[in-house]
């Protein structure tokens, strides 16, 4: 059995926009180290220090248009019960939504997330679903993912 590189990605190793990614693996394996620009983070624990650092970094990048490091980007957070319909976003501005540790949330929440994976690309939205257990991710989300990132050390059983 030989693994052959995809001809589709030989010239560009980056995921084609818009994408839908599932990231799974046990705690403390680096699942959150993904480069992104405009970000909407959906989850539960925004008071953790790491999210304060991210929020402050994004504020720094947008504070002065005259600086070389300036970027026209946003960072926002929302709780799962506030997930909007993907059609409510401005299609002219690309968005990245990250659903962080929401796998155990009720079915009603999962049903709000599914359109981001099944139809979000039509609204210029890329989505990432981060979970510790791949098999607990709703089937509709798994089937619509364009990429799956698995970290060893758990999350596969």
N, C-alpha and C positions, 0 to 999 in steps of 0.2 A: 504494500500500500504506500503510494507516494503522494505527498501533498504538493499540488501545483498552484502557483500564484494565479490569481484571477487576472485575465487580460484587461478586464474592465478598470482595474485600479493600478496598473503598472506605472503609469506616469504621475499619478497623484495619490498618495497614501491616505489622504483625508476622506472622511465620509462625505458623500455628495449631499448637498442641502436640497430639500429638507430631509432629515433622517429621523428614525425612531429606534432608539437604542434601549436595550435591557442590560443593566449592570448588576451582577449578583456575586455574592461572596460573603464570608464570615466577617465579623467586626474587625477593624484595624488592619485591613489588607490593602488600603489605598483606593477604594472604589470611587472616591470623590475627586480624584485628580484628573479632571477632564477640562480642557481649554474651552471657554465659551465667552461670548460678548454680552448680548442683552439676555438677562436671566430672570426667570420667575421661579422661585423655589417654593414648592408646596410640601409642607410637612408639619411637624408638631413641636420641635424643640429649638426654636429660634433664639432662645436665650443662651445657648451654648456659646462659649468664647469664639469658636471658629467662625460662626456666622457673623459675629461682630467685626471680626477682622475682614471678612469678605465685604461686608456692607461698607466699612470705612475705606477699603481699597477702591471700590467703585466710586464712592463719593470723591476721593482724591483725584481719580482720573477725569472726572467731569467738572472739576471746580474752576478751571481756567483755560479758556479756549486758545489763549496765546501760547500755551506750553506745548512742547513737542510731544509729551506723553498724553495729551488730551485725546479722549475718545468719546464719541457720541453714543453712550451706552447707558443702560439702566440695570438696576438690581432691585428686585422687590420680593417680598415673601407673602404667602397667604396660607391660611389653614385649609385643610381638605374640604370643610363645609362651605368654603367661599370660592371653590373652583368655578370659573365662568365658562360659558359656552365658547368653544374656540372661534366661532364666527364673530364674536364681539371684538376681536383684535383687529388692528389696522393691518391689512394684508401687505401694505407697502413697506412695513418695518418687520424684519425677521425677528422671531422670538424663539427662545430656548426655554422650555418648561422642564423642570426637574422635579420628579415626584419621589420624595425621600422617605423611606420607611413608612409607606402607607398601605403595604400589603395586607396588614391585619385590620384595616379599616372596613367598615360595613360595605355590603354590596352596593348600596346607593352611591357611595363615594367612588367605588371602582367603575360604576356605570358613567360617572362624570369624567373619569380619566380616559376611558376607552376611545371616545371621539378624537382625542389628541393623537392617538396612534392610528386610528382608522381613517380619519379625514383631515387631521391637522396640516398635512402637507399642502392641501388646497388653500390654506389660510397662511402659508409661509411660516409654519410652526414646526420646529423640530422638538422632539421630546425624549427624555431619559427617565427610565423607571429604575430606581435603585432599591434592591431588596436583598435580604440575606438568604432567602430560599427561592430558587428558580421555579420549583414546582407549585409554589403558592401564588405565583403571578397569574392573573386571569388569562385564560386561553386566548381571548380576543386581542389582548395586548401582546402576548407572545407571538401569535400568528401574524401580526402586523409590524413586528420589529424588522428593521432592515439590517441590524447588527446585534449580536449578543456578545457581551464581555463577561467571561466567567473567571473568577479568581479562585485559585486552589485553596484548600484549607476549610472547606465547608460550603454550604449553600446548594449542594447538588443533590442531596438526598431528600 
